Amino acid sequence: MGKDIRPHLDSFLCDNSDKSAEQLEELAWRFTASDPDSGLSLALLMMAHFETVDALLLAAVSRRTWQLGGALLPDPAETDSEEYGNLSSMLAENLANAVRGDPRRILTGADRIFFEGLPDSFTIYRGCAGLSTDQAARGICWTTRRDVAEWFALRAAENEKVDPILLCATITKTEVRLASAHECAVIATPSNSRVLKCRHQALSELPSPGTWDGVPMSSMH
């Protein structure tokens, strides 16, 4: 941990409920600027030594970690399926409690606009490979776009030399814990999901990740 974050460590021990989403984002950025996992690791370390760590700032740090591709959960391929499911549910519940059920408390910019544009009920998709269907279904990272999920499933399948897994579920907007316009992603723990077949489409023909920034839901099919 660098000296530049030391003046901000007390932020974890304060009540940050008076701060805007932008202010929380700025604080979270200070803790994750050098390493996607550093802020979350620091928060967990402080939780081990102090009785209370501000849940709202912790949620903002979790969002920043997720944005940067850091790990919020252990690798599902290396974790017992039931344990992974429990951790997923606990994380989702903690995020919901921290923002009092409204992710806009920590969402800014395009992510906030994307979340606000979600309908009351919609379909989400998750693409994986190298996991059992049960393990895949317990994951928390989903997307509102089937083609994005297929891209991830096919890429992982190609790397692992296994069959792709594509899941879908229907959730309500109130079940969304975090949202990201990039990849039209949401963090959620749907109670039921079903398996779909990946459409026979070459990996190279699927859209580039750089083109996956939020699309208005009215234009999705």
C-alpha positions in Angstrom: 0.0 0.0 0.0 1.4 3.4 -1.0 1.8 6.4 1.1 -0.7 8.3 -1.0 -3.6 6.2 0.4 -2.7 6.5 4.1 -4.5 9.8 4.6 -7.7 8.1 3.3 -7.6 5.0 5.4 -9.9 6.5 8.0 -12.6 6.7 5.4 -13.3 3.0 5.9 -14.1 3.8 9.6 -16.3 6.8 8.9 -20.0 7.1 8.0 -20.0 7.9 4.3 -23.7 8.1 3.9 -23.6 11.8 3.2 -21.3 11.4 0.2 -22.5 11.3 -3.4 -21.9 8.4 -5.7 -19.1 10.5 -7.4 -17.4 11.1 -4.1 -17.5 7.5 -3.2 -16.1 6.6 -6.6 -13.2 9.0 -6.1 -12.4 7.4 -2.8 -12.6 3.9 -4.2 -10.4 4.9 -7.0 -7.7 6.0 -4.6 -7.6 2.5 -3.1 -7.5 0.7 -6.4 -5.4 2.9 -8.6 -2.3 0.7 -8.5 -4.0 -2.8 -8.4 -7.6 -3.9 -9.0 -7.6 -6.1 -6.0 -5.7 -3.8 -3.6 -8.8 -1.8 -2.3 -10.8 -4.9 -1.5 -7.8 -6.6 0.1 -7.3 -3.5 2.2 -10.9 -3.4 3.2 -10.9 -7.0 4.3 -7.7 -6.5 6.2 -9.3 -3.6 8.1 -12.4 -5.6 8.8 -10.2 -8.2 10.5 -8.8 -5.5 12.8 -11.7 -3.2 13.4 -15.3 -3.9 14.5 -16.9 -1.8 11.9 -15.9 -0.9 8.3 -18.2 1.4 6.3 -20.3 -0.9 4.1 -21.1 1.9 1.6 -17.4 2.6 0.9 -16.8 -1.2 0.8 -19.5 -1.5 -1.8 -18.0 1.3 -3.9 -14.6 -0.4 -3.7 -16.2 -3.7 -4.8 -17.7 -1.9 -7.8 -14.3 -0.4 -8.7 -12.6 -3.8 -8.3 -15.2 -5.3 -10.6 -14.8 -2.6 -13.2 -11.1 -3.2 -13.3 -11.5 -7.0 -13.7 -10.4 -7.8 -10.2 -11.8 -10.8 -8.3 -14.8 -10.4 -6.0 -15.1 -14.2 -5.5 -12.7 -17.1 -5.7 -12.3 -19.1 -8.9 -15.5 -21.2 -9.2 -13.5 -24.0 -10.8 -11.4 -24.3 -7.7 -14.2 -23.8 -5.1 -16.9 -26.2 -3.9 -20.1 -25.4 -5.7 -22.2 -25.0 -2.6 -19.6 -22.8 -0.9 -19.3 -20.7 -4.0 -23.1 -20.3 -4.1 -23.1 -19.2 -0.4 -20.3 -16.7 -1.1 -22.2 -15.3 -4.1 -25.4 -14.9 -2.1 -23.5 -13.3 0.8 -21.8 -10.8 -1.5 -25.0 -9.9 -3.3 -26.8 -9.4 0.0 -24.0 -7.3 1.5 -24.1 -5.0 -1.6 -27.9 -4.7 -1.4 -27.7 -3.8 2.3 -24.9 -1.3 1.8 -26.8 0.7 -0.9 -30.2 0.0 0.8 -31.5 -1.8 -2.3 -30.6 1.0 -4.7 -27.4 0.5 -6.7 -27.6 4.1 -7.9 -26.1 5.0 -4.5 -22.7 4.1 -5.9 -23.3 4.1 -9.7 -22.1 7.0 -11.8 -22.0 8.0 -15.4 -22.9 5.5 -18.1 -23.3 2.7 -15.5 -26.1 4.7 -13.7 -27.8 5.5 -17.1 -27.6 1.8 -18.0 -29.2 0.7 -14.7 -31.9 3.3 -14.9 -32.8 2.1 -18.4 -33.4 -1.5 -17.3 -37.0 -2.6 -17.5 -38.9 -3.9 -14.4 -38.3 -7.5 -15.6 -35.7 -8.8 -18.2 -33.6 -11.7 -19.3 -29.9 -12.1 -18.4 -27.3 -14.4 -19.8 -24.1 -16.0 -18.6 -21.4 -17.7 -20.7 -18.8 -20.1 -19.2 -16.8 -23.2 -19.9 -14.8 -25.7 -17.9 -17.5 -25.7 -15.1 -20.5 -27.8 -14.3 -23.8 -26.3 -15.1 -24.5 -26.0 -11.4 -21.2 -24.1 -10.8 -21.9 -21.8 -13.7 -25.5 -21.0 -12.5 -24.1 -19.9 -9.1 -22.1 -17.1 -10.6 -22.9 -13.5 -10.1 -21.7 -11.9 -13.3 -24.4 -11.8 -16.0 -25.2 -9.7 -19.1 -28.4 -8.5 -20.7 -26.9 -9.4 -24.1 -26.9 -13.0 -25.3 -24.2 -12.3 -27.9 -21.9 -11.1 -25.2 -22.4 -14.1 -23.1 -21.9 -16.4 -26.1 -18.6 -14.7 -26.9 -17.4 -15.4 -23.3 -18.6 -19.0 -23.5 -17.0 -19.7 -26.8 -13.7 -18.0 -26.0 -13.5 -20.0 -22.7 -14.4 -23.2 -24.4 -11.8 -22.7 -27.1 -9.1 -22.0 -24.4 -10.1 -25.0 -22.2 -10.9 -27.3 -25.1 -14.3 -28.1 -23.6 -18.0 -27.4 -24.5 -19.4 -23.9 -23.9 -22.1 -23.3 -21.3 -24.7 -20.6 -21.9 -27.3 -19.9 -19.3 -30.3 -17.5 -19.1 -32.5 -16.3 -16.3 -35.3 -13.8 -15.8 -34.9 -11.3 -13.0 -36.5 -8.1 -11.8 -34.7 -4.8 -11.6 -34.8 -5.0 -7.8 -32.5 -8.1 -8.0 -29.7 -6.1 -9.6 -26.9 -5.4 -7.2 -24.4 -3.7 -9.5 -24.6 -2.7 -13.2 -22.0 -1.8 -15.8 -22.7 -0.3 -19.2 -19.5 -2.0 -20.5 -20.6 -5.5 -21.6 -24.2 -4.6 -20.4 -23.3 -6.4 -17.2 -25.2 -6.9 -14.0 -24.3 -8.6 -10.7 -27.2 -10.7 -9.6 -28.0 -14.1 -8.1 -31.0 -15.5 -10.0 -32.8 -18.3 -8.2 -33.6 -20.2 -11.4 -31.8 -20.5 -14.7 -31.9 -22.6 -17.8 -29.4 -23.8 -20.3 -29.3 -22.6 -23.9 -27.3 -23.7 -26.9 -24.6 -21.4 -28.1 -25.5 -20.4 -31.6 -23.2 -21.9 -34.2 -21.2 -18.7 -34.8 -17.5 -18.5 -35.2 -15.7 -16.8 -32.3 -14.2 -14.3 -34.7 -17.7 -13.3 -35.9 -19.0 -12.3 -32.5 -18.8 -8.6 -31.6 -15.6 -7.1 -30.2 -15.7 -6.4 -26.5 -15.0 -2.8 -27.3 -18.4 -2.4 -28.9 -20.3 -3.7 -26.0 -21.0 -0.5 -24.1 -24.5 0.0 -22.9 -27.3 -0.2 -25.5 -30.8 1.1 -24.6 -32.9 -1.9 -23.6 -35.6 -0.8 -26.0 -33.3 -1.8 -28.9 -32.4 -5.2 -27.5 -34.2 -8.4 -28.6 
